[in-house]
Amino acid sequence: MARGWESKSVEEQQSQATASETRPGPRPTPDQIARQRQRQGLHLSRARVIQQLETAQNPHHRQMLESALADLDAQLARLG
């Protein structure tokens, strides 16, 4: 039974050591994390709109998508 506990402890120590090595530098603030997530969401939305634009044939639908793309670009520019 002692070996089981010992091996779990070693595994835990190894995983903690690997986790601490992968995060050098200061941790991001909650505000920075929120901005990063928002930026990622905008990039995903932008990619989806571009994909839809490539296949859109209706002129009104294309116009709506182009407007959405411009809005997403403006939001990304505001985020910096």
DSSP file (Angstrom, degrees, kcal/mol; ACC not computed):
  #  RESIDUE AA STRUCTURE BP1 BP2  ACC     N-H-->O    O-->H-N    N-H-->O    O-->H-N    TCO  KAPPA ALPHA  PHI   PSI    X-CA   Y-CA   Z-CA
    1    1 A M     >        0   0    0      0, 0.0     4,-1.6     0, 0.0     5,-0.2   0.000 360.0 360.0 360.0 -34.2    0.0    0.0    0.0
    2    2 A A  H  >  +     0   0    0      1,-0.2     4,-2.2     2,-0.2     5,-0.1   0.861 360.0  56.2 -64.9 -34.7    2.9    2.4    0.7
    3    3 A R  H  > S+     0   0    0      1,-0.2     4,-2.8     2,-0.2    -1,-0.2   0.893 103.5  54.5 -65.3 -38.1    4.2    2.0   -2.8
    4    4 A G  H  > S+     0   0    0      1,-0.2     4,-1.8     2,-0.2    -1,-0.2   0.928 111.5  43.6 -61.1 -45.7    0.8    3.1   -4.3
    5    5 A W  H  X S+     0   0    0     -4,-1.6     4,-2.1     1,-0.2    -1,-0.2   0.887 113.4  52.8 -65.8 -37.9    0.9    6.3   -2.2
    6    6 A E  H  X S+     0   0    0     -4,-2.2     4,-2.1     1,-0.2    -2,-0.2   0.920 108.9  47.5 -65.7 -43.8    4.5    6.9   -3.0
    7    7 A S  H  X S+     0   0    0     -4,-2.8     4,-2.4     1,-0.2    -1,-0.2   0.869 110.7  52.4 -68.0 -34.9    4.0    6.6   -6.8
    8    8 A K  H  X S+     0   0    0     -4,-1.8     4,-2.5    -5,-0.2    -1,-0.2   0.901 108.8  50.7 -65.4 -39.3    1.0    9.0   -6.7
    9    9 A S  H  X S+     0   0    0     -4,-2.1     4,-2.4     2,-0.2    -2,-0.2   0.908 110.5  48.6 -64.4 -41.4    3.1   11.5   -4.8
   10   10 A V  H  X S+     0   0    0     -4,-2.1     4,-2.4     2,-0.2    -2,-0.2   0.923 111.5  49.6 -64.6 -44.5    5.9   11.3   -7.4
   11   11 A E  H  X S+     0   0    0     -4,-2.4     4,-2.5     1,-0.2    -2,-0.2   0.908 111.4  49.7 -60.4 -42.2    3.4   11.6  -10.2
   12   12 A E  H  X S+     0   0    0     -4,-2.5     4,-2.2     1,-0.2    -1,-0.2   0.914 110.7  49.1 -63.9 -42.8    1.9   14.7   -8.5
   13   13 A Q  H  X S+     0   0    0     -4,-2.4     4,-2.2     1,-0.2    -2,-0.2   0.894 111.8  49.6 -63.8 -40.0    5.3   16.3   -8.0
   14   14 A Q  H  X S+     0   0    0     -4,-2.4     4,-2.2     2,-0.2    -2,-0.2   0.910 111.1  48.3 -66.7 -41.7    6.2   15.7  -11.7
   15   15 A S  H  X S+     0   0    0     -4,-2.5     4,-2.3     1,-0.2    -2,-0.2   0.878 112.0  49.6 -68.0 -35.8    3.0   17.2  -12.9
   16   16 A Q  H  X S+     0   0    0     -4,-2.2     4,-2.2     2,-0.2    -1,-0.2   0.892 110.3  50.6 -67.9 -38.5    3.4   20.2  -10.7
   17   17 A A  H  X S+     0   0    0     -4,-2.2     4,-1.4     2,-0.2    -2,-0.2   0.903 112.2  46.9 -65.6 -40.5    7.0   20.7  -11.9
   18   18 A T  H  X S+     0   0    0     -4,-2.2     4,-1.5     1,-0.2    -2,-0.2   0.899 111.5  51.4 -67.9 -40.1    5.9   20.5  -15.5
   19   19 A A  H  X S+     0   0    0     -4,-2.3     4,-0.6     1,-0.2    -2,-0.2   0.889 109.8  49.1 -65.1 -38.5    3.0   22.9  -14.9
   20   20 A S  H  < S+     0   0    0     -4,-2.2     3,-0.4     1,-0.2    -1,-0.2   0.808 109.4  53.2 -72.5 -27.5    5.3   25.4  -13.3
   21   21 A E  H  < S+     0   0    0     -4,-1.4    -1,-0.2     1,-0.2    -2,-0.2   0.801 104.3  55.3 -74.7 -28.9    7.8   25.2  -16.2
   22   22 A T  H  < S+     0   0    0     -4,-1.5    -1,-0.2     1,-0.2    -2,-0.2   0.601 102.8  58.6 -82.0 -10.1    5.2   25.9  -18.8
   23   23 A R     <  +     0   0    0     -4,-0.6    -1,-0.2    -3,-0.4     2,-0.1  -0.575  69.0 169.7-119.3  69.3    4.1   29.2  -17.2
   24   24 A P        +     0   0    0      0, 0.0    -3,-0.1     0, 0.0    -2,-0.0  -0.454  47.7  21.5 -75.8 154.2    7.1   31.4  -17.1
   25   25 A G  S    S-     0   0    0     -2,-0.1     2,-0.1     2,-0.0    -2,-0.0  -0.169 105.6 -29.4  85.9 180.0    6.6   35.1  -16.1
   26   26 A P        -     0   0    0      0, 0.0     0, 0.0     0, 0.0     0, 0.0  -0.350  67.1-107.0 -72.5 151.2    3.8   36.8  -14.3
   27   27 A R        -     0   0    0      1,-0.1     2,-0.1    -2,-0.1    -2,-0.0  -0.501  38.2-107.1 -74.9 144.1    0.3   35.5  -14.4
   28   28 A P        -     0   0    0      0, 0.0    -1,-0.1     0, 0.0     0, 0.0  -0.409  34.5-113.6 -70.3 149.5   -2.2   37.5  -16.5
   29   29 A T     >  -     0   0    0      1,-0.1     4,-2.3    -2,-0.1     5,-0.2  -0.350  28.4-106.2 -75.2 162.1   -4.8   39.6  -14.7
   30   30 A P  H  > S+     0   0    0      0, 0.0     4,-2.3     0, 0.0     5,-0.1   0.858 123.2  54.1 -57.1 -34.9   -8.5   38.6  -14.9
   31   31 A D  H  > S+     0   0    0      2,-0.2     4,-2.3     1,-0.2     5,-0.2   0.905 108.1  48.6 -66.9 -40.4   -8.9   41.7  -17.2
   32   32 A Q  H  > S+     0   0    0      2,-0.2     4,-2.3     1,-0.2    -1,-0.2   0.894 111.3  50.3 -65.6 -39.4   -6.2   40.5  -19.5
   33   33 A I  H  X S+     0   0    0     -4,-2.3     4,-2.4     2,-0.2    -2,-0.2   0.915 110.3  49.8 -64.4 -43.0   -7.7   37.0  -19.6
   34   34 A A  H  X S+     0   0    0     -4,-2.3     4,-2.4     1,-0.2    -2,-0.2   0.909 111.5  48.4 -63.2 -42.2  -11.1   38.4  -20.5
   35   35 A R  H  X S+     0   0    0     -4,-2.3     4,-2.7     2,-0.2    -1,-0.2   0.898 110.8  51.3 -65.0 -39.4   -9.7   40.6  -23.3
   36   36 A Q  H  X S+     0   0    0     -4,-2.3     4,-2.4     2,-0.2    -2,-0.2   0.915 111.6  46.7 -63.8 -43.0   -7.8   37.6  -24.7
   37   37 A R  H  X S+     0   0    0     -4,-2.4     4,-2.4     2,-0.2    -2,-0.2   0.900 112.6  49.9 -65.5 -40.3  -11.0   35.4  -24.7
   38   38 A Q  H  X S+     0   0    0     -4,-2.4     4,-2.3     2,-0.2    -2,-0.2   0.924 111.0  49.3 -64.0 -43.3  -12.9   38.2  -26.3
   39   39 A R  H  X S+     0   0    0     -4,-2.7     4,-2.3     1,-0.2    -2,-0.2   0.908 110.9  49.9 -61.7 -42.6  -10.2   38.6  -29.0
   40   40 A Q  H  X S+     0   0    0     -4,-2.4     4,-2.3     1,-0.2    -1,-0.2   0.909 110.4  50.3 -63.8 -41.4  -10.2   34.9  -29.6
   41   41 A G  H  X S+     0   0    0     -4,-2.4     4,-2.4     1,-0.2    -1,-0.2   0.897 110.2  49.8 -62.5 -40.7  -14.0   34.9  -29.9
   42   42 A L  H  X S+     0   0    0     -4,-2.3     4,-2.6     2,-0.2    -1,-0.2   0.892 109.9  50.9 -66.0 -38.8  -13.9   37.8  -32.4
   43   43 A H  H  X S+     0   0    0     -4,-2.3     4,-2.2     2,-0.2    -2,-0.2   0.899 111.0  48.7 -65.4 -39.5  -11.3   36.0  -34.5
   44   44 A L  H  X S+     0   0    0     -4,-2.3     4,-2.1     2,-0.2    -2,-0.2   0.921 112.4  48.0 -65.3 -43.1  -13.4   32.9  -34.6
   45   45 A S  H  X S+     0   0    0     -4,-2.4     4,-2.5     1,-0.2    -2,-0.2   0.910 110.6  52.0 -62.7 -41.7  -16.4   34.9  -35.6
   46   46 A R  H  X S+     0   0    0     -4,-2.6     4,-2.4     1,-0.2    -1,-0.2   0.913 108.7  50.0 -62.1 -43.5  -14.4   36.7  -38.3
   47   47 A A  H  X S+     0   0    0     -4,-2.2     4,-2.2     1,-0.2    -1,-0.2   0.897 111.0  49.7 -62.4 -40.4  -13.2   33.3  -39.7
   48   48 A R  H  X S+     0   0    0     -4,-2.1     4,-2.3     2,-0.2    -2,-0.2   0.913 110.8  49.1 -65.4 -42.5  -16.8   32.0  -39.8
   49   49 A V  H  X S+     0   0    0     -4,-2.5     4,-2.4     2,-0.2    -2,-0.2   0.907 110.8  50.5 -64.3 -41.4  -18.1   35.2  -41.6
   50   50 A I  H  X S+     0   0    0     -4,-2.4     4,-1.7     2,-0.2    -1,-0.2   0.910 109.9  50.6 -62.7 -41.6  -15.2   35.0  -44.1
   51   51 A Q  H  X S+     0   0    0     -4,-2.2     4,-0.8     1,-0.2    -1,-0.2   0.910 112.0  47.2 -62.6 -42.2  -16.1   31.3  -44.8
   52   52 A Q  H >X S+     0   0    0     -4,-2.3     4,-1.4     1,-0.2     3,-0.6   0.865 107.9  56.5 -67.9 -35.3  -19.8   32.2  -45.3
   53   53 A L  H 3< S+     0   0    0     -4,-2.4    -1,-0.2     1,-0.2    -2,-0.2   0.861 100.0  59.6 -62.9 -35.5  -18.8   35.1  -47.6
   54   54 A E  H 3< S+     0   0    0     -4,-1.7    -1,-0.2     1,-0.2    -2,-0.2   0.795 116.6  31.7 -64.3 -28.2  -16.9   32.7  -49.9
   55   55 A T  H << S+     0   0    0     -4,-0.8    -1,-0.2    -3,-0.6    -2,-0.2   0.543  90.4 114.1-107.4  -9.4  -20.1   30.7  -50.5
   56   56 A A     <  +     0   0    0     -4,-1.4    -3,-0.0     1,-0.2    -4,-0.0  -0.417  30.0 169.8 -69.5 135.6  -22.7   33.4  -50.3
   57   57 A Q        +     0   0    0     -2,-0.1    -1,-0.2     5,-0.0    -4,-0.0   0.647  49.8  91.7-115.9 -27.7  -24.5   34.1  -53.6
   58   58 A N     >  -     0   0    0      1,-0.1     4,-2.6     2,-0.0     5,-0.2  -0.580  69.8-143.1 -73.0 125.1  -27.4   36.4  -52.5
   59   59 A P  H  > S+     0   0    0      0, 0.0     4,-2.2     0, 0.0    -1,-0.1   0.851  99.9  50.7 -59.9 -35.5  -26.3   40.0  -52.8
   60   60 A H  H  > S+     0   0    0      2,-0.2     4,-2.1     1,-0.2     5,-0.1   0.896 111.2  48.0 -69.4 -38.9  -28.3   41.0  -49.7
   61   61 A H  H  > S+     0   0    0      2,-0.2     4,-2.5     1,-0.2    -1,-0.2   0.913 111.2  50.9 -66.2 -42.4  -26.7   38.2  -47.7
   62   62 A R  H  X S+     0   0    0     -4,-2.6     4,-2.7     1,-0.2    -2,-0.2   0.904 109.4  51.2 -60.1 -41.7  -23.3   39.2  -48.9
   63   63 A Q  H  X S+     0   0    0     -4,-2.2     4,-2.1     2,-0.2    -1,-0.2   0.908 110.0  49.2 -63.4 -41.7  -23.9   42.8  -47.9
   64   64 A M  H  X S+     0   0    0     -4,-2.1     4,-2.3     1,-0.2    -1,-0.2   0.919 112.5  48.0 -62.7 -43.4  -24.9   41.7  -44.4
   65   65 A L  H  X S+     0   0    0     -4,-2.5     4,-2.5     2,-0.2    -2,-0.2   0.893 110.3  51.2 -66.1 -39.8  -21.8   39.5  -44.1
   66   66 A E  H  X S+     0   0    0     -4,-2.7     4,-2.2     2,-0.2    -1,-0.2   0.881 110.5  49.6 -64.4 -37.5  -19.5   42.3  -45.3
   67   67 A S  H  X S+     0   0    0     -4,-2.1     4,-2.1     2,-0.2    -2,-0.2   0.907 111.1  49.1 -66.2 -41.5  -21.1   44.6  -42.7
   68   68 A A  H  X S+     0   0    0     -4,-2.3     4,-2.5     2,-0.2    -2,-0.2   0.891 110.2  51.7 -64.1 -39.5  -20.6   42.0  -40.0
   69   69 A L  H  X S+     0   0    0     -4,-2.5     4,-2.4     2,-0.2    -2,-0.2   0.911 109.4  49.4 -64.2 -42.6  -17.0   41.6  -41.1
   70   70 A A  H  X S+     0   0    0     -4,-2.2     4,-2.1     2,-0.2    -1,-0.2   0.898 111.2  50.1 -63.3 -40.0  -16.4   45.4  -40.9
   71   71 A D  H  X S+     0   0    0     -4,-2.1     4,-2.3     2,-0.2    -2,-0.2   0.913 110.5  49.1 -65.2 -42.7  -17.9   45.5  -37.5
   72   72 A L  H  X S+     0   0    0     -4,-2.5     4,-2.4     1,-0.2    -2,-0.2   0.905 110.4  51.1 -63.5 -41.0  -15.7   42.6  -36.3
   73   73 A D  H  X S+     0   0    0     -4,-2.4     4,-2.2     1,-0.2    -1,-0.2   0.897 109.7  50.5 -62.5 -39.9  -12.6   44.3  -37.7
   74   74 A A  H  X S+     0   0    0     -4,-2.1     4,-2.0     2,-0.2    -2,-0.2   0.903 110.2  49.5 -64.9 -40.8  -13.6   47.5  -35.8
   75   75 A Q  H  X S+     0   0    0     -4,-2.3     4,-1.7     1,-0.2    -2,-0.2   0.913 110.9  49.6 -64.6 -41.7  -14.0   45.6  -32.6
   76   76 A L  H  X S+     0   0    0     -4,-2.4     4,-1.3     1,-0.2    -1,-0.2   0.884 109.2  52.6 -64.4 -37.9  -10.7   43.9  -33.0
   77   77 A A  H  < S+     0   0    0     -4,-2.2    -1,-0.2     1,-0.2    -2,-0.2   0.885 107.4  52.1 -65.5 -37.7   -9.0   47.3  -33.7
   78   78 A R  H  < S+     0   0    0     -4,-2.0    -1,-0.2     1,-0.2    -2,-0.2   0.860 107.2  52.6 -65.5 -35.5  -10.5   48.7  -30.4
   79   79 A L  H  <        0   0    0     -4,-1.7    -1,-0.2    -5,-0.1    -2,-0.2   0.794 360.0 360.0 -71.8 -26.7   -9.1   45.8  -28.5
   80   80 A G     <        0   0    0     -4,-1.3    -3,-0.2    -5,-0.1    -2,-0.1   0.454 360.0 360.0  89.1 360.0   -5.7   46.5  -29.9
